[in-house]
Structures are given as C-alpha cells and as structure tokens.
Amino acid sequence: MRKGNPRIAVVGAGIIGASVAWHLTRAGAAVTVLERSATASSGATGSSYGWVGTGSMLPGDSPSRFAMIRDALPEFARLANALGPLPIAARGALVWSGTDAETDAFITQQREAGIGIELLDGAGITALEPHLKAPALAAWVPGDVALEPALLTAQLLASAQASGARVAFDQEVSAIETRNGRVTRVVTAEGSHAVDAVVLANAASAVPLAARLDIHLPVHEAPAVLLEFDALPGRLHHLLCAADHEVRPRLGGGLLVAADMPVEGDAGLDRLARQCMADTQALLTAPAGLVVRSVRAVQRPLTSTGMPVQGFLPGVEGLYAAIAHPGVMLAPWLGRLAAEALIAA
C-alpha cells in the first residue's frame, strides 16, 4: 500500500463506517466515505437501541463474545477524550429477572466476568428511579450508558471531514476493481475512485460486493423492532431491563423500547406497539403520558459465529471488512483496529 497518505474508501456511513473513517483520517489516510443513501445512519445504526454495556447480556451465553464486548467498552472513554462529550441519554442500568434467584444469578455471572455491578433492594431502586414500581431486588450496572447512535455517527463524520475526509451520499458501490490480486478502484453510478484499500463497513450489503470477488462473508440479517414513545418528562432516568422488557430515555425527551419482531411480521407491529406501551406503563407508579411516535422494523446484521467479520479478506490485497453486531458497542474498537491494520499494511 502507498505509504504516507494511502487512499482508502470506506463503504457505508453507519456507526462502524464513521468510526473507521475517523480513525483512518486521524492516522493520516486520505479517506472517502461512500454511502448509498442520502443520509448517514440510514440502515441499522439509525434504528439501534444504543445500549452500551453488558447489563443486557448473560456472560454464560457466549463467554468469548461477552469478553470481547467487555474489553471493547473502554474505547468509548478514549473516544470522548478526543471528540468531546458523547451523545449519552442516560447513565447506569437497572436489570432484574422474573425471579429474585435469577437476578442474583445474573449478578454472580457478571461479577465473575469482571463487571462492576451492585445488588439493590427496593429502597435503593426507588432512590434511583422514584417513579418506578420497584421490584424487591435489581442489579445496578453504573457503567452502562444509553447512547444515541445516529448522533455519535454524525459527530464522528463531522470530525473526520474537518480533518480532510470526504463523505459522499447517494453513492452506491456497484463494484470493486482489482489488478494483479489487489484493490485498485471502487465503482459507483457517479464514476470510479482510485484507491489503495477498501473497507466494507456496510453490513449485509457487503455480502454481494464481496461475492463478486469470490469471497463469502458469513453475514445475514435478522429483524428487530425499535419503538419511540413521547412521554411526560422525568418518568425514567436510566436504562431498564425488566424481565426482558428494555426501555430507556431519549435525548430530547421520550422513551425508546427495543423488542423482537412479532411472529406475524409487519402485520403484528400495531399490536406490539400497544403491548410495549402497556408494559412500559405497568413499570411506573403514575401515568407517563405515552404516545407512539414511531415503530420501526430493522434488519440487524448478524454473523454466523456471533463474532465480528473483521480484518483483511482472503484473496484480494487491500480489501478489509468491519461488520459486527452489536455495532454500536464495538464501533470504536473496530475503528481503531482497522486504522492500525490498514496504515501498517
């Protein structure tokens, strides 16, 4: 790869692509971000719940994946030191299961995995959330935060542009050209760009691009739903995971709820919205003034192993992939690793 300021195209302007672009620009690369939509965060990032932390996970479900996420989370402090304050809507998570024994077992697993976590009784819970119908016991995870993914993506892209990166929208990449086994150009409807390397950070859309180069990416999509509610201010202050019902405050007001896609698909979204509204209100001691603002079904990019597709791809020199779920949690870490690998190549 050309030394000094290699020309690198980042495909995708979601949170992972934005992080990769920011890290590469700071490392001295000449970066062009190519996004097929008219705006950033138009895919999974724009409909991500934004829970950054381990409080929604059981370490025992996948110890290696849990350890990776745990070890990646300190990257957010590094990011904040360089970027300034991050768009955080809430700090700290309250988590409880269907029974006190299950909550206690969850806390034990988290502590054994090295997570700072506390067991709170009803009085301790009420001190944090005065409007909550407090369970007898809950886990308090002070290090978890609710982050606004689209705002962080915009923050990263703006900083990258200020340092010289180019961000081009309505630019769907139709092909990656190679010569003698290495990347040479990316092709869009607007023309082509000479490059020294390409980063595929466009989730499942990377699959057909890689396939044209005879590379199989083990990435597929699975649906989920994000629901936004208007609400009276001050009803909730932290992330909540109440026996699998996840709800958090939004920056600027209102609440977000994450849910699984109903079995009947889009036809079940209205019923799901009513159920999520009822479940959220049932957590509170007083009316919350809940009104549905939006219900969005989104496709999450998943990998066959649960671990990121990250690194140089075989057979084509200069072709790199950065695809993962949860992308929001892993984006700062993946961006740093990509920049280190590509600049050193």
C-alpha positions as CSV (number, residue, x, y, z in Angstrom):
1,M,0.0,0.0,0.0
2,R,1.1,3.5,-0.7
3,K,3.0,5.0,2.2
4,G,2.3,8.4,3.7
5,N,-1.4,9.0,3.0
6,P,-3.0,5.9,1.5
7,R,-6.2,6.4,-0.4
8,I,-8.9,4.4,1.4
9,A,-12.6,4.1,0.5
10,V,-14.9,3.3,3.4
11,V,-18.2,1.8,2.2
12,G,-21.1,2.6,4.5
13,A,-21.8,5.7,6.7
14,G,-23.2,3.9,9.7
15,I,-21.5,4.0,13.1
16,I,-18.8,1.4,12.2
17,G,-18.0,3.1,8.9
18,A,-17.9,6.5,10.6
19,S,-15.6,5.2,13.3
20,V,-13.3,3.6,10.7
21,A,-13.2,6.8,8.7
22,W,-12.4,8.9,11.8
23,H,-9.6,6.7,13.0
24,L,-8.1,6.4,9.5
25,T,-8.2,10.2,8.9
26,R,-6.5,10.8,12.3
27,A,-3.8,8.3,11.2
28,G,-3.1,10.2,8.0
29,A,-5.1,8.4,5.4
30,A,-6.9,10.1,2.5
31,V,-10.4,8.8,3.2
32,T,-13.6,8.8,1.1
33,V,-16.8,7.5,2.7
34,L,-19.3,6.2,0.2
35,E,-22.9,5.9,1.4
36,R,-25.7,4.6,-0.9
37,S,-28.4,6.5,0.9
38,A,-29.0,10.3,1.1
39,T,-28.0,10.5,4.8
40,A,-25.8,8.8,7.3
41,S,-27.1,6.2,9.7
42,S,-29.9,5.2,7.3
43,G,-29.5,1.4,8.0
44,A,-29.2,-0.5,11.2
45,T,-27.4,2.4,13.0
46,G,-30.4,4.7,12.7
47,S,-32.6,2.1,14.3
48,S,-30.2,0.9,17.0
49,Y,-31.3,0.9,20.6
50,G,-27.9,2.3,21.8
51,W,-27.3,0.2,25.0
52,V,-23.6,0.4,25.5
53,G,-22.6,-2.0,28.3
54,T,-23.0,-5.6,29.5
55,G,-26.2,-5.3,31.5
56,S,-28.4,-6.8,28.9
57,M,-26.2,-9.9,28.4
58,L,-25.6,-13.2,30.2
59,P,-21.9,-13.9,30.2
60,G,-22.5,-17.6,30.1
61,D,-24.4,-17.5,26.9
62,S,-21.2,-16.8,24.9
63,P,-18.2,-16.2,27.1
64,S,-15.8,-15.3,24.3
65,R,-18.3,-12.8,22.8
66,F,-19.0,-11.3,26.2
67,A,-15.3,-10.9,27.0
68,M,-14.8,-9.2,23.6
69,I,-17.5,-6.7,24.3
70,R,-16.4,-6.1,27.9
71,D,-12.8,-5.4,26.7
72,A,-14.0,-3.1,23.8
73,L,-16.1,-0.8,26.0
74,P,-13.2,1.3,27.5
75,E,-12.7,2.5,23.9
76,F,-15.6,4.9,24.5
77,A,-13.6,6.8,27.1
78,R,-10.7,7.2,24.6
79,L,-13.2,8.4,22.0
80,A,-14.7,11.0,24.4
81,N,-11.2,12.3,25.2
82,A,-10.6,13.1,21.6
83,L,-14.1,14.0,20.4
84,G,-15.5,15.7,23.5
85,P,-18.8,14.8,25.2
86,L,-20.6,11.9,23.6
87,P,-24.4,11.9,23.0
88,I,-25.4,10.0,26.1
89,A,-29.0,10.0,27.1
90,A,-28.7,8.1,30.4
91,R,-26.0,6.6,32.6
92,G,-26.5,3.4,34.5
93,A,-28.8,0.4,34.1
94,L,-31.3,-1.4,36.3
95,V,-31.8,-5.0,35.5
96,W,-34.0,-7.6,37.0
97,S,-35.3,-11.0,36.0
98,G,-38.5,-12.9,36.5
99,T,-37.4,-14.1,40.0
100,D,-35.0,-12.8,42.6
101,A,-33.0,-16.0,42.3
102,E,-32.5,-15.3,38.6
103,T,-31.5,-11.7,39.3
104,D,-29.0,-12.9,41.9
105,A,-27.6,-15.5,39.5
106,F,-27.2,-12.8,36.8
107,I,-25.2,-10.6,39.2
108,T,-23.0,-13.5,40.2
109,Q,-22.2,-14.2,36.5
110,Q,-21.4,-10.5,35.8
111,R,-19.1,-10.2,38.8
112,E,-17.3,-13.4,37.8
113,A,-16.8,-11.8,34.4
114,G,-15.2,-8.7,36.0
115,I,-18.2,-6.3,35.7
116,G,-18.8,-3.7,38.4
117,I,-22.3,-4.4,39.5
118,E,-24.4,-4.0,42.7
119,L,-27.4,-5.6,44.2
120,L,-30.1,-3.1,45.2
121,D,-33.2,-3.6,47.3
122,G,-36.4,-1.7,46.8
123,A,-35.3,1.4,48.7
124,G,-32.1,1.6,46.6
125,I,-34.0,1.2,43.4
126,T,-36.5,3.9,44.3
127,A,-33.7,6.3,45.1
128,L,-32.6,6.0,41.5
129,E,-36.0,5.8,39.9
130,P,-38.7,7.5,42.1
131,H,-41.5,6.8,39.6
132,L,-40.7,3.1,39.2
133,K,-42.7,0.3,40.7
134,A,-39.6,-1.1,42.3
135,P,-39.0,-4.9,42.3
136,A,-37.7,-6.5,45.5
137,L,-34.2,-6.8,44.0
138,A,-32.4,-5.4,41.0
139,A,-28.9,-5.3,39.6
140,W,-27.4,-1.8,39.2
141,V,-24.8,-1.5,36.5
142,P,-23.4,2.0,36.8
143,G,-21.0,1.8,33.9
144,D,-23.7,1.1,31.2
145,V,-25.0,4.0,29.2
146,A,-27.7,4.8,26.7
147,L,-26.1,6.3,23.6
148,E,-27.7,7.9,20.6
149,P,-26.0,6.1,17.7
150,A,-27.1,8.4,14.9
151,L,-25.8,11.4,16.8
152,L,-22.4,9.8,17.5
153,T,-22.2,8.8,13.9
154,A,-22.7,12.4,12.8
155,Q,-20.1,13.5,15.4
156,L,-17.5,11.1,14.0
157,L,-18.2,12.0,10.4
158,A,-18.1,15.7,11.1
159,S,-14.7,15.4,12.9
160,A,-13.4,13.2,10.1
161,Q,-14.5,15.8,7.5
162,A,-12.9,18.6,9.5
163,S,-9.6,16.6,9.2
164,G,-9.9,16.2,5.4
165,A,-12.2,13.1,4.9
166,R,-14.7,13.3,2.1
167,V,-18.2,11.9,2.7
168,A,-20.3,11.2,-0.4
169,F,-24.0,10.3,-0.2
170,D,-26.2,8.7,-2.9
171,Q,-23.1,6.8,-3.9
172,E,-23.9,3.0,-4.0
173,V,-20.8,1.0,-4.7
174,S,-21.5,-1.4,-7.6
175,A,-18.1,-3.0,-8.0
176,I,-14.6,-3.2,-6.6
177,E,-12.0,-3.4,-9.3
178,T,-8.7,-5.3,-8.8
179,R,-5.5,-5.7,-10.7
180,N,-2.9,-8.4,-10.0
181,G,-4.9,-9.5,-7.0
182,R,-5.1,-6.1,-5.3
183,V,-7.8,-3.5,-5.0
184,T,-7.4,-0.6,-7.4
185,R,-10.8,1.2,-7.8
186,V,-14.3,1.4,-6.4
187,V,-17.1,2.0,-8.9
188,T,-20.4,3.9,-8.3
189,A,-23.0,5.3,-10.6
190,E,-21.2,8.6,-10.5
191,G,-17.9,7.2,-11.6
192,S,-14.9,5.4,-10.1
193,H,-12.4,6.2,-7.4
194,A,-8.7,5.1,-7.4
195,V,-7.9,3.6,-4.1
196,D,-5.2,1.7,-2.2
197,A,-7.7,-0.1,0.0
198,V,-11.4,-0.5,0.6
199,V,-13.2,-1.1,3.9
200,L,-16.5,-2.9,3.7
201,A,-18.5,-1.4,6.7
202,N,-21.9,-1.7,5.0
203,A,-23.2,-4.7,7.0
204,A,-25.2,-7.2,4.9
205,S,-24.8,-5.0,1.8
206,A,-21.2,-6.1,1.8
207,V,-22.1,-9.7,1.0
208,P,-22.9,-9.2,-2.7
209,L,-19.9,-6.9,-3.2
210,A,-17.6,-9.5,-1.8
211,A,-19.3,-12.3,-3.7
212,R,-18.3,-10.6,-7.0
213,L,-14.7,-11.2,-5.9
214,D,-15.5,-14.8,-5.0
215,I,-15.4,-14.0,-1.2
216,H,-18.1,-15.4,1.0
217,L,-19.0,-13.2,4.0
218,P,-20.8,-15.1,6.8
219,V,-23.3,-12.3,7.4
220,H,-27.0,-12.5,7.4
221,E,-29.9,-10.3,8.7
222,A,-32.4,-10.8,11.4
223,P,-35.3,-8.5,12.2
224,A,-35.9,-6.5,15.4
225,V,-38.2,-3.5,16.3
226,L,-37.4,-0.1,17.8
227,L,-40.4,1.8,19.3
228,E,-40.3,5.5,20.2
229,F,-42.8,7.0,22.6
230,D,-43.5,10.5,23.6
231,A,-43.7,10.7,27.4
232,L,-44.0,13.1,30.3
233,P,-40.6,14.3,31.4
234,G,-38.7,12.7,34.3
235,R,-40.5,9.4,34.4
236,L,-37.4,7.4,33.8
237,H,-33.7,8.3,34.2
238,H,-31.8,5.1,33.4
239,L,-31.7,2.1,31.2
240,L,-34.1,-0.6,32.4
241,C,-34.2,-4.3,31.5
242,A,-37.3,-5.6,33.4
243,A,-37.6,-9.3,32.8
244,D,-36.6,-8.8,29.1
245,H,-38.6,-5.6,28.6
246,E,-36.0,-3.0,27.6
247,V,-36.8,0.7,27.9
248,R,-34.7,3.9,28.2
249,P,-34.9,7.7,28.0
250,R,-34.1,9.5,24.8
251,L,-32.0,12.7,24.4
252,G,-34.5,15.4,23.8
253,G,-37.3,13.6,25.6
254,G,-39.4,10.5,25.3
255,L,-38.6,6.8,25.7
256,L,-37.2,4.1,23.5
257,V,-38.2,0.4,23.7
258,A,-36.4,-2.5,21.9
259,A,-38.4,-5.6,21.0
260,D,-38.3,-8.7,19.0
261,M,-40.1,-8.8,15.7
262,P,-43.6,-10.3,16.1
263,V,-44.1,-13.8,14.6
264,E,-46.7,-12.4,12.2
265,G,-44.2,-9.8,10.9
266,D,-45.3,-6.3,9.9
267,A,-48.9,-7.2,10.5
268,G,-48.2,-7.5,14.2
269,L,-46.5,-4.2,14.7
270,D,-49.6,-2.3,15.9
271,R,-50.3,-5.0,18.5
272,L,-46.7,-4.9,19.5
273,A,-46.7,-1.2,20.0
274,R,-49.8,-1.4,22.2
275,Q,-48.2,-4.2,24.3
276,C,-44.9,-2.3,24.7
277,M,-46.8,0.8,25.8
278,A,-48.8,-1.2,28.3
279,D,-45.6,-3.0,29.6
280,T,-43.8,0.3,30.0
281,Q,-46.7,2.0,31.8
282,A,-47.0,-1.1,34.1
283,L,-43.5,-0.4,35.4
284,L,-44.5,3.1,36.6
285,T,-46.4,4.4,39.6
286,A,-48.1,7.2,37.8
287,P,-49.3,7.9,34.2
288,A,-46.4,8.5,31.8
289,G,-48.4,10.2,29.0
290,L,-47.2,7.6,26.5
291,V,-47.9,8.3,22.8
292,V,-46.5,6.2,20.0
293,R,-44.1,8.3,17.9
294,S,-42.7,5.6,15.6
295,V,-42.5,1.9,15.2
296,R,-39.5,0.7,13.1
297,A,-38.7,-2.8,11.9
298,V,-35.0,-3.0,11.2
299,Q,-32.7,-5.7,9.9
300,R,-29.7,-6.4,12.2
301,P,-26.5,-7.6,10.6
302,L,-25.5,-10.9,12.3
303,T,-22.6,-13.1,11.7
304,S,-22.6,-16.9,11.7
305,T,-20.4,-17.1,14.8
306,G,-21.6,-14.1,16.7
307,M,-18.1,-12.6,16.4
308,P,-17.2,-9.7,14.1
309,V,-16.1,-10.2,10.5
310,Q,-13.1,-8.0,10.9
311,G,-9.8,-7.8,9.1
312,F,-8.3,-8.3,5.6
313,L,-10.3,-10.6,3.4
314,P,-8.5,-13.5,1.7
315,G,-7.5,-13.4,-2.0
316,V,-7.7,-9.7,-2.6
317,E,-5.0,-7.4,-1.2
318,G,-6.3,-4.2,0.3
319,L,-9.8,-5.4,0.9
320,Y,-10.9,-5.1,4.6
321,A,-14.1,-5.8,6.4
322,A,-15.6,-4.4,9.6
323,I,-19.0,-5.9,10.2
324,A,-20.4,-6.7,13.6
325,H,-23.4,-6.9,15.9
326,P,-23.7,-5.1,18.3
327,G,-22.1,-2.5,16.0
328,V,-22.7,0.4,18.4
329,M,-20.8,-1.2,21.2
330,L,-17.9,-2.4,19.0
331,A,-17.6,0.6,16.7
332,P,-14.8,2.5,18.5
333,W,-12.7,-0.7,18.9
334,L,-13.3,-1.9,15.3
335,G,-12.3,1.6,14.0
336,R,-9.1,1.6,15.9
337,L,-8.2,-1.9,14.8
338,A,-9.0,-1.1,11.2
339,A,-6.8,2.0,11.2
340,E,-3.9,0.2,12.8
341,A,-4.1,-2.6,10.3
342,L,-4.5,-0.5,7.2
343,I,-1.9,2.1,7.9
344,A,0.6,-0.7,8.8
345,A,-0.1,-2.6,5.6
